[in-house]
Amino acid sequence: MSDKFKKDLDNIKLNDNLKNKTADMIKQTLYKEQTSRNVFFSRKSFIFAITSFVLIILIVVITVINGPFNNSVNARDLMQGISSENITLKDKLSKEFIDSTSEFSISMFKELSKEQNVVYSPTSLYLALGTVLNGADGSTKDEILKTLSKYGVSEADLNIYYKTLTSRLSKNSNSSVLNISNSIWYDDDLNIDNNFLKLNKTYYETNAYKLDLQSDNAPKSINAWINKVTNNKINSMIDTIDKNAVMLMFSTICFNDAWKFPFTEGTRKADFTASDNKSINVNFMSKEMNIKSISTETEQIISLPYKQGNLSFIAMMPNENTNIRDYISKLDKDTLATKINSLQSSNIHLILPKFQVESKKSLNNNLSSLGISTIFDEEKANLSKMGSTKGNIFVKDITQNTYIKVGEKGTEASTATKSEVITKGISQAKIINFNHPFVYLIIDDTTNLPLFMGVMDNPNQK
């Protein structure tokens, strides 16, 4: 069997078993042809060529039908052969890093929360931007670094701190699903810089793929990758790719964990006053539990621990006379930290709406508002450390897909309808009822840094 044919066979997306069977069949065919003394050489070559072609096509058709292409990326993986450096993680995250990361997370949330029911992952976003930072230079680099590091963390330290943070999260999330994935997709004619690939493999575990972005199969290849890393939660992120795109970057996160104290009282219908002041009927969960909380004349805040013990769900609701956007506008790293640190354990009867939100959003305009803009400019972007090409390298789009579902573990919503969730006298515990718009976060208990941030305007709206 020729070296060229072996190479062609390796280029087909097949599992090893099918490849071996194909090779064996072709070897047998070749052997019979070679040992036949009654066939002319030209005819023998023709039969071999046709036999090889038919076998390959047949196996490809069977493979497509059975689905192996569904979860594979039809692109060149640029991380193959690139090894990670051995680095020493930080024993402790510095105050400058935590303050900078918290400030960025909240500032971005303020930008995004102008829309209804928004949810995003600051963790996934700043990891993606850290990836781009390693390929940036000049004013482009300065913009990203200034936005991510308001309190003076260097580029080198950002890399190590991000790696330290994600390593801790992964180590402490054994019983939960916390999957943060980043990928960058380059056009065929880019000469990639191996140092850039090595940095991002070392610190961010970023996938980098070389792909003809103008090919018909490009969206399918990217969507297949996204579907795989989000555990089939997000299966179609892009339909078409702009003809002028040079690079696409995707940041995905998938999270799933059980409550430490599951809601066991069943789900009931009750009224929720949405952001437009209209009363809607939604599904509420309720349970008496001992958790950290605070209830004042101005706001109510609760902290629900997840089963793993290192992550918590925070919900913050201002009083009915305060607009939720006004409440958000006053949040910053200090006020958020103060609110979380002021929570005290007490016995409460919590009433919380069930909700599910799926968000797909381009973040270009929001990042530009925070000071990161030149990476999107075809003329001004300086991403020369990524590699070289005929034209200038720039980022066409930074897009994030986020999925979150808050509900009762293993419990279906009840069809019973009541005007109120609980009646007076059911318990002596203080009632905290999240029956109008509120802010919610999923935080790392060690640092209080948010993995997710969202605003719930309407639990019935996905």
Residue pairs with C-beta under 8 A, 6 or more apart in sequence:
1 23
1 26
1 27
1 30
5 26
5 52
6 23
8 56
9 19
9 22
9 23
9 56
10 19
12 19
12 56
12 59
12 60
13 63
13 68
13 69
13 72
13 74
14 22
14 59
14 60
14 63
14 68
15 68
18 59
18 63
22 55
22 56
22 59
25 55
26 51
26 52
26 55
29 48
29 51
29 52
30 48
33 39
33 44
33 47
33 48
34 44
36 44
39 47
63 69
69 224
70 224
70 227
71 224
71 227
71 228
72 224
73 209
73 221
73 222
73 224
73 225
74 211
74 217
74 220
74 221
74 224
75 185
75 209
75 210
75 211
75 221
76 209
76 210
76 211
77 207
77 208
77 209
78 186
78 192
78 197
78 208
78 209
78 210
79 197
79 201
79 206
79 207
79 208
82 194
82 197
82 198
82 201
83 198
83 201
84 198
84 201
84 202
85 198
85 202
87 160
87 163
87 202
87 203
89 160
89 163
89 164
89 167
90 160
90 161
90 164
93 161
93 164
93 165
93 447
94 153
94 157
94 161
95 151
96 149
96 151
96 152
96 153
97 149
97 151
97 153
97 157
97 158
97 161
98 447
98 448
98 449
99 150
99 151
99 333
100 148
100 149
100 150
100 151
100 152
100 153
101 122
101 126
101 148
101 449
102 333
102 336
102 337
102 448
102 449
102 450
103 150
103 151
103 332
103 333
104 122
104 126
104 147
104 148
104 150
104 370
105 122
105 126
105 449
105 450
105 453
106 331
106 332
106 333
106 336
106 453
107 370
108 120
108 122
108 125
108 363
108 366
108 367
108 370
109 120
109 122
109 328
109 331
109 453
110 328
110 329
110 331
111 366
111 369
111 370
112 118
112 120
112 361
112 363
112 366
113 325
113 328
113 455
114 325
116 275
116 455
116 457
116 458
116 461
117 357
117 454
117 455
117 456
117 457
117 458
117 461
117 462
118 359
118 361
118 454
118 455
119 357
119 359
119 402
119 404
119 452
119 453
119 454
119 455
120 359
120 361
120 363
120 400
120 402
120 452
120 453
120 454
121 180
121 251
121 253
121 400
121 402
121 451
121 452
121 453
122 449
122 450
122 451
122 452
122 453
123 165
123 166
123 169
123 180
123 253
123 449
123 450
123 451
124 180
124 182
124 251
124 252
124 253
124 400
124 402
125 251
125 363
125 398
125 400
126 148
126 162
127 162
127 166
127 180
127 182
127 204
127 251
128 182
128 249
128 250
128 251
128 398
128 400
129 144
129 147
129 148
129 367
129 372
129 398
130 148
130 158
130 159
130 162
130 203
130 204
131 182
131 184
131 200
131 204
131 206
131 249
132 144
132 184
132 249
132 375
132 383
132 395
133 141
133 144
133 145
133 148
133 155
133 158
134 155
134 159
134 196
134 199
134 200
134 203
134 385
135 193
135 196
135 383
135 384
135 385
135 386
135 387
136 144
136 375
136 382
136 383
136 385
137 382
137 383
137 384
137 385
138 382
139 374
139 380
139 382
140 374
140 375
140 380
140 381
140 382
140 383
141 155
141 382
143 371
143 372
143 373
143 374
143 375
144 372
144 375
145 155
145 158
146 371
147 367
147 370
147 371
147 372
148 158
149 158
153 161
159 199
159 202
159 203
160 203
162 203
162 204
163 202
163 203
163 204
165 444
165 447
165 449
166 180
168 444
168 446
169 178
169 310
169 444
169 451
170 178
172 308
172 309
172 310
173 257
173 308
173 310
173 311
174 308
175 257
175 258
175 307
175 308
176 255
176 256
176 257
176 258
176 306
176 307
176 308
176 311
177 231
177 254
177 255
177 256
177 257
178 253
178 254
178 255
178 257
178 311
178 451
179 229
179 230
179 231
179 252
179 253
179 254
179 255
180 252
180 253
181 207
181 229
181 230
181 251
181 252
181 253
182 204
182 205
182 206
182 207
182 249
182 250
182 251
182 252
183 206
183 207
183 208
183 209
183 222
183 225
183 249
183 250
184 200
184 206
184 207
184 208
184 209
184 247
184 248
184 249
184 250
185 208
185 209
185 210
185 211
185 213
185 218
185 222
185 247
185 248
185 249
185 250
186 192
186 208
186 209
186 210
186 211
186 246
186 247
186 386
186 387
187 210
187 211
187 212
187 213
187 214
187 245
187 246
187 247
187 389
188 210
188 211
188 212
189 389
189 390
190 210
190 246
190 247
190 386
190 387
190 388
190 389
190 393
191 387
191 388
191 389
192 208
192 210
192 386
192 387
193 385
193 386
193 387
193 388
195 385
196 385
196 386
196 387
197 208
200 206
200 208
207 225
209 221
209 225
211 218
211 221
211 222
212 218
213 241
213 245
213 246
213 248
214 241
214 243
218 241
219 238
219 239
219 240
219 241
222 237
222 238
222 248
222 250
223 235
223 236
223 237
223 238
225 250
226 234
226 235
226 237
226 250
226 252
226 401
227 234
227 235
229 252
229 254
230 252
230 253
230 254
230 401
230 403
231 254
233 254
233 403
234 252
234 254
234 358
234 360
234 401
234 403
237 250
237 360
237 399
237 401
238 248
238 399
241 248
242 396
242 397
244 378
244 396
245 396
245 397
246 378
246 389
246 391
246 392
246 393
246 394
246 396
247 383
247 386
247 393
247 394
247 395
247 396
248 396
248 397
249 395
249 397
249 398
249 399
250 399
250 400
250 401
251 398
251 399
251 400
252 400
252 401
253 400
253 402
253 451
253 452
254 403
255 404
255 442
255 451
255 452
256 405
257 306
257 307
257 308
257 311
258 306
258 307
258 409
259 304
259 305
259 306
259 307
259 409
260 304
260 305
260 306
260 307
260 309
261 287
261 289
261 291
261 304
261 305
262 287
262 408
262 409
262 410
262 411
263 285
263 286
263 287
263 352
263 408
263 409
263 411
264 287
264 408
264 411
265 285
265 286
265 287
266 411
266 414
266 416
267 283
267 284
267 285
267 354
267 408
267 411
267 412
267 413
267 414
268 283
268 284
268 286
268 414
268 416
268 417
268 418
268 421
269 281
269 282
269 283
269 284
269 416
269 417
269 418
270 281
270 282
270 284
270 351
270 418
270 419
270 420
270 421
270 435
271 279
271 280
271 281
271 282
271 419
271 435
272 279
272 280
272 281
272 282
272 284
272 353
272 435
272 436
272 458
272 459
273 279
273 280
273 320
273 435
273 436
273 437
274 280
274 436
274 437
274 457
274 458
275 324
275 437
275 457
275 458
280 458
280 459
280 460
281 417
282 353
282 354
282 459
282 460
283 353
283 354
283 413
283 459
284 351
284 352
284 353
284 354
284 421
284 435
285 351
285 352
285 353
285 354
285 407
285 408
286 349
286 350
286 351
286 352
286 421
286 422
287 349
287 350
288 347
288 348
288 349
288 350
288 427
288 429
289 347
289 348
289 350
290 345
290 346
290 347
290 348
291 302
291 303
291 304
291 305
291 345
291 346
291 348
291 350
292 302
292 303
292 343
292 344
292 345
292 346
293 300
293 301
293 302
293 303
293 343
293 344
293 346
293 348
293 350
293 432
294 300
294 301
294 339
294 342
294 343
294 344
295 301
295 348
295 430
295 432
297 319
298 318
298 319
298 322
299 316
299 317
299 318
299 319
299 322
299 327
299 339
300 316
300 317
300 432
300 434
301 314
301 315
301 316
301 317
301 339
301 340
301 343
302 314
302 315
302 343
302 348
302 350
302 352
302 432
303 312
303 313
303 314
303 340
303 343
304 312
304 313
304 314
304 315
304 350
305 311
305 312
305 313
305 445
306 312
306 313
309 445
310 444
310 445
310 446
311 442
311 443
311 444
311 445
311 451
312 442
312 443
312 445
313 406
313 440
313 441
313 442
314 340
314 440
314 441
314 442
314 443
315 352
315 434
315 438
315 439
315 440
316 327
316 339
316 438
316 439
316 440
316 441
317 434
317 436
317 437
317 438
317 439
318 324
318 326
318 327
318 438
320 436
324 437
324 438
324 439
324 455
324 457
327 439
328 439
328 455
331 439
336 448
337 448
340 443
340 448
341 448
346 430
347 429
347 430
348 429
348 430
348 431
348 432
349 422
349 426
349 427
349 429
349 430
349 431
349 432
350 432
351 421
351 422
351 431
351 432
351 433
351 434
351 435
352 406
352 434
353 434
353 435
353 456
353 459
354 406
354 407
354 408
354 413
354 459
355 405
355 406
355 407
355 456
355 459
356 404
356 405
356 406
356 407
356 462
357 402
357 403
357 404
357 405
357 454
357 462
358 401
358 402
358 403
358 462
359 400
359 401
359 402
359 403
360 399
360 400
360 401
361 399
361 400
362 397
362 398
362 399
363 398
363 399
363 400
364 376
364 397
364 398
367 373
367 398
368 376
374 380
374 381
374 382
375 381
375 383
375 394
375 395
376 394
376 395
376 396
377 394
378 391
378 392
378 394
379 392
381 392
381 393
381 394
381 395
383 393
383 394
383 395
384 393
386 393
387 393
402 452
404 442
404 452
404 454
406 440
421 433
422 431
437 455
437 456
437 457
438 455
438 456
439 453
439 454
439 455
439 456
440 452
440 453
440 454
440 455
440 456
441 450
441 452
441 453
441 454
442 450
442 451
442 452
443 449
443 450
443 451
444 450
444 451
